[in-house]
């Protein structure tokens, strides 16, 4: 690993500038501006922070964080947010005798209705906001942001300061209808995303006090006050691929894909999640990419079908239309060639109280069992996953054990359960799983 301050040195000396260093320099400038610091202050603070960091200690800290169980976070946030908002509650479900609680927050209508994607029914609209209406960072948040930049530089976390969609408003009866704005990625990474590490560290160290959360998301009213905060979002899907009968596996089933997130991602590092999973963001068509299905299909191409040029962390998008059919991978072209080969559905929506993010849980079902013999060997996770696991939709016992694992991200488990619930309704003889019973709010 390079010396801790190499990144800062390269920003000033590289010819031409290294892309990652340009992005890092932009983050430093952003922090100076949002904290009200004189130019260059964040660079000094980050360099000072880097000088005291030991890579081994950072890796140990990350390992400790990944050992904090999902249910511990649920309990901590249930204790913190003890107030109530009429009609809203935490997502809970029963599965095979297990009572599963999560940090996902919302209304029952978001969890009981299934909505088709990519059929023209999505009605999210981009609003062009006038100026930055977000508040300045106070001392605690600005200091935590500088520490986050130092830690990210030392660990080699990939960051590209591309725009994210920021949720401004949503219809309660239809989460696919609403309004979004745009914020730079660093606005999320150095504000809302800091709440997760603060919470995990507080739980692992058994200490009280969450000053950043007290400032940023102090109550459930603040969670729902979308214009007053940076509410970035994600799109993630349970991917179920039909497989024919096999002499080893037995009867026809669906292959269900689960990933372990790598240590180089900003979000849910080291946690279990469904795949694909990505931020809701545009590439280069700000209005055209606003549909949830646009992000979902792009992440499918990037994370499972090998389209590395769609990776937003490179910060470079040279194609005028990266998702033009002429650029599709071979598996995607085959899926699009005949109707009925692939089903895309939104199975749920909610706000994750860990960071305040909005999350669209989805289901991708590849219905044509010819896909697996043709392309199963080409399905491969990208760098965002440390590993990829396959489960059979006929193996209720193993999937029950999977649901019980403490290493799940809350949004990942939410998407898994909502996807299994829908798959049990439509999968016929390919599915033999316990029912997913939603608990009342």
C-alpha positions in Angstrom: 0.0 0.0 0.0 1.4 3.5 -0.9 2.4 5.9 1.9 -0.6 7.6 3.4 0.0 11.0 2.0 0.8 9.8 -1.6 -2.7 10.7 -2.8 -2.3 14.3 -1.7 1.2 14.5 -3.2 0.0 13.2 -6.6 -2.8 15.8 -6.7 -0.2 18.5 -7.0 2.5 16.7 -9.0 0.9 14.2 -11.4 1.1 15.0 -15.1 -1.6 14.4 -16.3 -3.6 14.4 -13.1 -4.6 10.9 -11.9 -8.4 10.8 -12.1 -8.9 9.5 -8.5 -6.7 12.4 -7.3 -8.8 15.0 -9.2 -11.9 13.6 -7.6 -10.2 13.7 -4.1 -9.2 17.3 -4.7 -12.8 18.2 -5.6 -13.9 16.6 -2.3 -11.4 18.7 -0.4 -12.6 21.9 -2.1 -16.3 20.9 -1.4 -15.5 20.4 2.3 -13.8 23.8 2.6 -16.8 25.5 1.0 -19.6 23.6 3.0 -17.8 24.0 6.3 -17.0 27.7 5.7 -13.3 27.0 6.1 -10.5 29.1 4.3 -9.3 27.4 1.1 -6.8 24.6 1.9 -8.0 23.9 5.4 -9.5 20.5 4.6 -6.3 19.5 2.8 -4.3 20.3 6.0 -6.7 18.5 8.2 -6.8 15.4 6.0 -3.0 15.3 5.7 -2.8 15.6 9.5 -5.3 12.8 9.9 -3.4 10.6 7.4 -0.2 11.0 9.3 -1.7 9.3 12.3 -3.4 6.5 10.5 -2.0 3.0 10.4 -3.4 0.7 7.6 -3.5 -2.2 10.0 -5.5 -0.4 12.6 -7.9 0.8 9.9 -8.4 -2.7 8.7 -9.0 -3.9 12.2 -11.6 -1.1 12.7 -13.4 -2.2 9.5 -13.4 -5.8 10.7 -14.9 -4.8 14.0 -17.6 -2.8 12.2 -18.6 -5.8 10.1 -19.0 -7.9 13.2 -21.8 -5.7 14.5 -24.9 -7.7 13.8 -27.8 -6.3 11.9 -30.2 -6.9 14.8 -28.0 -4.8 17.0 -28.5 -1.9 14.6 -32.2 -2.5 14.6 -32.4 -2.4 18.4 -30.2 0.7 18.6 -32.3 2.7 16.1 -35.6 1.4 17.6 -34.4 2.8 20.9 -33.3 6.1 19.3 -36.4 6.7 17.3 -39.0 6.1 20.0 -41.6 8.6 18.6 -44.3 7.7 16.2 -45.6 9.1 12.9 -49.2 8.1 12.0 -49.4 5.4 9.4 -45.6 4.8 9.4 -43.6 2.1 11.0 -40.6 -0.3 10.7 -40.7 -3.2 8.2 -41.1 -6.5 9.9 -41.9 -9.9 8.4 -42.1 -13.5 9.4 -40.3 -16.2 7.5 -40.2 -19.9 8.4 -40.8 -19.3 12.1 -38.4 -16.3 12.2 -39.6 -12.8 13.2 -37.4 -10.4 11.1 -37.2 -6.7 12.0 -35.3 -4.2 9.9 -34.4 -0.5 9.9 -36.5 0.1 6.9 -39.2 2.7 7.6 -42.4 3.4 5.6 -46.1 2.7 5.1 -47.7 -0.7 4.4 -48.8 0.4 0.9 -45.1 0.5 -0.1 -44.6 -3.2 0.9 -47.9 -4.8 -0.2 -48.1 -3.7 -3.8 -46.0 -5.0 -6.7 -45.3 -2.5 -9.5 -44.0 -3.4 -13.0 -40.8 -1.6 -14.1 -39.7 -0.6 -17.6 -43.3 -0.5 -18.8 -43.7 3.3 -19.0 -45.5 3.5 -15.7 -42.6 5.2 -13.7 -43.3 8.9 -13.0 -40.3 10.2 -11.2 -39.5 13.7 -12.4 -36.3 15.7 -12.2 -36.6 19.3 -10.8 -33.9 21.8 -11.5 -33.2 23.4 -8.1 -32.0 27.0 -7.8 -28.8 27.0 -5.7 -27.8 24.9 -2.7 -30.5 25.1 -0.1 -28.7 22.7 2.3 -27.3 24.0 5.6 -23.6 24.5 6.2 -21.8 21.8 8.1 -21.3 22.3 11.8 -18.0 21.6 13.5 -18.7 18.0 14.4 -20.0 17.0 11.0 -17.1 18.8 9.2 -14.5 17.1 11.4 -16.1 13.7 10.8 -16.1 14.4 7.1 -12.3 15.2 7.1 -11.7 12.0 9.1 -13.8 10.1 6.5 -11.7 11.4 3.7 -8.5 10.4 5.4 -9.8 6.9 6.1 -11.1 6.5 2.5 -7.7 7.6 1.1 -5.8 5.2 3.3 -8.1 2.2 2.5 -8.4 2.9 -1.3 -12.2 3.3 -1.2 -13.4 4.1 -4.7 -15.2 7.5 -5.0 -16.3 9.4 -8.1 -18.0 12.7 -7.5 -20.8 12.2 -10.0 -24.3 13.4 -9.4 -26.8 11.4 -7.4 -30.6 11.7 -7.5 -31.9 13.3 -4.3 -35.5 12.6 -3.4 -37.5 15.7 -2.8 -41.0 14.3 -2.7 -43.0 11.1 -3.3 -46.6 10.0 -3.6 -47.4 7.8 -0.6 -49.7 5.6 -2.7 -47.1 5.1 -5.5 -43.4 5.4 -4.7 -42.6 5.4 -8.4 -44.1 8.8 -8.7 -42.4 11.8 -7.2 -39.7 14.4 -7.7 -35.9 14.3 -7.5 -33.1 16.8 -7.6 -29.4 16.3 -8.0 -26.5 16.5 -5.5 -22.8 15.6 -6.0 -21.8 12.2 -4.6 -19.5 13.9 -2.1 -22.6 15.7 -0.6 -23.9 12.3 0.4 -20.6 10.6 1.3 -19.6 13.3 3.7 -23.0 13.9 5.4 -25.6 11.2 5.5 -23.2 8.3 5.0 -21.3 9.4 8.1 -24.3 8.3 10.3 -23.7 4.6 9.6 -20.2 4.5 10.8 -21.1 6.6 13.9 -23.9 4.2 14.7 -21.8 1.1 14.2 -18.9 2.4 16.2 -21.3 3.4 19.1 -22.8 -0.1 19.1 -19.4 -1.9 18.9 -17.9 0.3 21.7 -21.1 0.2 23.8 -21.0 4.0 24.2 -23.9 6.4 24.2 -24.3 9.6 22.2 -24.8 10.0 18.5 -24.0 13.7 17.9 -24.0 13.6 14.1 -27.4 11.8 14.1 -28.7 14.3 16.7 -27.8 17.1 14.2 -28.8 15.5 11.0 -31.7 13.0 11.6 -32.8 13.6 15.2 -36.3 12.3 14.8 -38.7 10.6 12.4 -40.1 13.9 11.3 -36.6 14.8 10.0 -36.5 11.5 8.1 -39.6 12.5 6.2 -38.6 16.2 5.7 -37.0 15.4 2.4 -36.3 19.0 1.1 -34.4 19.8 4.3 -31.8 17.1 3.9 -29.7 15.0 1.4 -31.9 12.0 0.8 -29.9 9.9 -1.7 -31.1 6.5 -2.8 -30.4 3.0 -4.0 -31.9 0.4 -6.3 -31.3 -3.2 -5.5 -32.8 -6.4 -6.7 -33.1 -10.1 -5.9 -32.1 -11.8 -9.2 -33.8 -15.1 -9.9 -32.7 -17.1 -12.9 -34.7 -20.1 -14.1 -32.7 -23.3 -14.5 -33.8 -26.5 -16.2 -33.8 -29.9 -14.4 -30.3 -31.1 -13.6 -29.0 -34.5 -12.7 -27.1 -33.0 -9.7 -29.6 -30.3 -8.5 -32.8 -32.2 -9.4 -36.0 -30.4 -10.5 -36.3 -27.1 -12.3 -35.7 -24.1 -10.0 -34.5 -20.5 -9.8 -30.9 -19.7 -9.0 -31.0 -16.9 -6.4 -27.9 -14.6 -6.3 -26.5 -13.1 -3.1 -23.3 -11.1 -2.8 -20.9 -10.2 0.0 -20.0 -6.6 -0.5 -16.3 -5.9 -0.9 -14.2 -3.7 1.4 -13.7 -1.1 -1.4 -17.3 0.0 -1.6 -18.6 3.0 0.3 -22.0 1.5 1.1 -22.6 -1.7 3.2 -19.0 -2.8 3.0 -18.5 -6.4 4.2 -22.3 -7.0 4.4 -24.5 -9.4 2.6 -26.8 -8.0 -0.1 -28.8 -9.0 -3.1 -27.2 -8.2 -6.5 -27.4 -6.0 -8.4 -27.2 -3.1 -6.0 -26.3 0.5 -6.8 -27.0 4.2 -6.2 -29.9 5.8 -8.0 -27.9 8.1 -10.3 -27.6 9.2 -13.9 -24.6 8.5 -16.1 -24.9 11.3 -18.7 -28.6 11.7 -19.4 -29.9 13.5 -16.3 -33.6 13.3 -17.2 -33.6 10.1 -19.2 -31.9 8.1 -16.4 -34.3 9.1 -13.7 -36.5 5.9 -14.0 -35.7 3.3 -11.4 -35.6 0.7 -14.2 -32.8 2.6 -15.9 -30.5 2.2 -12.8 -31.6 -1.4 -12.4 -30.8 -2.5 -15.9 -27.5 -0.6 -15.9 -26.4 -2.2 -12.6 -27.4 -5.6 -14.0 -25.1 -5.0 -17.0 -22.3 -3.7 -14.9 -22.4 -6.0 -11.8 -23.4 -9.4 -13.4 -22.9 -9.1 -17.2 -19.4 -7.7 -17.3 -20.0 -4.1 -18.7 -17.0 -2.5 -16.9 -17.4 0.8 -18.8 -20.6 1.4 -16.9 -18.7 1.6 -13.6 -19.4 5.1 -12.3 -16.4 5.1 -9.9 -14.0 5.5 -12.9 -15.6 9.0 -13.3 -15.4 8.7 -17.1 -18.4 8.1 -19.4 -17.4 8.7 -23.0 -20.2 7.0 -24.8 -23.1 9.3 -25.8 -25.6 6.5 -24.9 -23.9 3.9 -22.7 -27.1 1.8 -22.5 -27.8 1.9 -26.2 -28.9 -1.5 -27.4 -25.9 -1.6 -29.8 -23.7 -1.6 -26.7 -25.5 -4.3 -24.7 -23.8 -7.4 -23.5 -24.6 -10.7 -25.2 -26.8 -11.9 -22.3 -28.8 -8.6 -22.3 -29.3 -8.7 -26.1 -30.6 -12.2 -25.8 -33.0 -11.3 -23.0 -34.4 -8.4 -25.0 -34.8 -10.4 -28.2 -38.1 -12.0 -27.2 -40.9 -10.8 -24.9 -41.4 -12.7 -21.6 -37.8 -13.7 -21.1 -37.2 -11.3 -18.2 -39.5 -9.7 -15.7 -38.7 -6.5 -13.7 -40.8 -5.4 -10.8 -40.5 -3.0 -7.9 -41.4 -5.1 -4.8 -41.0 -2.4 -2.1 -39.8 1.0 -1.0 -38.7 2.6 2.2 -36.3 4.8 4.1 -33.3 3.1 5.7 -33.0 4.7 9.1 -29.3 3.8 9.2 -28.5 6.7 6.9 -31.9 8.0 5.8 -31.5 6.7 2.3 -34.5 5.8 0.2 -34.3 2.3 -1.2 -36.2 0.6 -4.1 -36.4 -3.1 -3.5 -36.9 -4.9 -6.8 -37.1 -8.4 -8.4 -35.4 -9.5 -11.6 -36.8 -12.8 -12.9 -35.2 -14.4 -15.9 -38.1 -16.7 -16.9 -36.6 -18.5 -19.9 -34.6 -21.5 -18.7 -32.5 -21.5 -21.8 -30.7 -18.5 -20.4 -28.8 -20.6 -17.8 -27.3 -23.2 -20.2 -26.3 -20.4 -22.6 -25.0 -17.7 -20.3 -24.8 -19.0 -16.8 -21.0 -19.3 -17.1 -20.8 -15.6 -18.0 -22.7 -14.4 -14.9 -19.9 -12.9 -12.7 -19.9 -10.3 -10.0 -17.6 -7.2 -10.4 -15.2 -5.6 -7.9 -18.0 -4.4 -5.7 -18.6 -8.0 -4.5 -16.1 -10.0 -2.4 -18.0 -13.2 -3.3 -21.1 -14.5 -5.0 -23.3 -17.2 -3.6 -26.1 -19.3 -5.3 -29.2 -20.6 -3.6 -32.0 -22.7 -5.0 -35.6 -21.6 -4.8 -36.4 -25.2 -3.8 -34.2 -25.2 -0.8 -36.2 -23.6 2.0 -33.9 -24.8 4.7 -30.8 -23.1 3.4 -32.6 -20.0 2.6 -34.0 -19.9 6.1 -30.4 -20.1 7.4 -29.5 -17.3 5.0 -32.3 -15.0 6.2 -31.1 -15.6 9.8 -27.5 -14.4 9.2 -26.5 -11.3 11.1 -24.2 -10.0 8.3 -27.1 -8.7 6.1 -27.4 -5.1 5.3 -30.9 -4.0 6.3 -31.8 -2.9 2.8 -30.4 -6.1 1.4 -32.5 -8.3 3.7 -35.6 -6.1 2.9 -35.1 -6.7 -0.8 -34.5 -10.4 -0.3 -37.7 -10.9 1.7 -39.8 -8.8 -0.6 -38.4 -10.6 -3.6 -39.0 -14.1 -2.1 -42.5 -13.0 -1.2 -43.3 -12.1 -4.8 -41.4 -15.1 -6.3 -43.5 -17.5 -4.2 -46.6 -16.0 -5.8 -45.4 -16.3 -9.4 -42.8 -19.1 -9.4 -45.1 -22.1 -9.5 -43.3 -25.5 -9.1 -39.9 -23.9 -9.3 -40.4 -22.4 -5.8 -40.8 -24.3 -2.5 -40.2 -21.7 0.2 -42.0 -20.6 3.4 -44.4 -17.7 3.1 -43.2 -14.2 3.9 -45.8 -12.8 6.3 -45.7 -9.0 6.6 -46.4 -7.7 10.1 -48.9 -4.9 10.6 -47.6 -1.4 11.4 
